[in-house]
Amino acid sequence: MIKFFKRLRLEALSRKRFPKYLLYATGEIILVVIGILLALSINNWNSQRQLKKSNKVFLNKLLKDLDANEKRLGSLVYDSLNDDTYPALEEAVIASDSIIKLTYLGLNESHFDYIKSAPFFAGNALLNLNDNTYSELSNTGKLYSLGSDTLVEAITVYYKRGEREAAYNVLNAKNVTDGFIKFEDGFWKLMMDFNRDSLNFNLNNYPFYTNKNSKEYNDYQIGMDLVDGGQRQNMGKMKQIIIETKKLKEFIKTELQND
């Protein structure tokens, strides 16, 4: 088409028909512009298609990360770990709270079996949210073209909260550790002696066990309260993150369906 207009333009110029020459020149320019716009449109369409394809891959990777987070946190809060080394946080919080209540009632020999075997410590597991895909998106700048503004904001808020809660998780875990330190010279030594040499163990050799006014007894109460409080705080935060994880998963699934 451009060659056709060019031939007409040259013929008009050779015959000194300037109005026709200008008309043909204008037509040639319009065709060039249309060609450029069409090429840009096709390139833009192809870029958008590639972006949607890439976004779909990343959103599915995010879903896998969130599935892993939900599974891990659910295990820590509600289920004992596979090797049964530690109880779930719910179980540990119930046990530590029960021990504290017993100390206020007054411990006696009949309580010892429960005291020495109660699953009051859940292991101080760190939060460790899986954020590999989020980090990749953030570091490459692809996060902000991932989808709607509300989706990007929801993803950002989720992982920023994870960073904040991870810091609190460490502080709460320290409270638990401080609790153990508080009663390590009294009740912890008592339980260690039983576990190491149960045949020769005699509870009467530890008079502080039933003495509510003894330093060891008070340290045990304070220490168990720190253990209970730290684990309770972490359990509450993990439960909330599980809820937020489920919400974000549904948001991403809806975004994928709309595409």
Secondary structure, 3 states (H helix, E strand, C coil): CHHHHHHHHHHHHHCCCHHHHHHHHHHHHHHHHHHHHHHHHHHHHHHHHHHHHHHHHHHHHHHHHHHHHHHHHHHHHHCCCCCCCCCCHHHHHHHHHHHHHHHHHCCCHHHHHHHHHCCCCCCCCCCCCCCHHHHHHHHHCHHHHCCCHHHHHHHHHHHHHHHHHHHHHHHHHHHHHHHHHHCCCCHHHHHHHHHHCHHHCCHHHCHHHHCCCCHHHHHHHHHHHHHHHHHHHHHHHHHHHHHHHHHHHHHHHHHHHHC
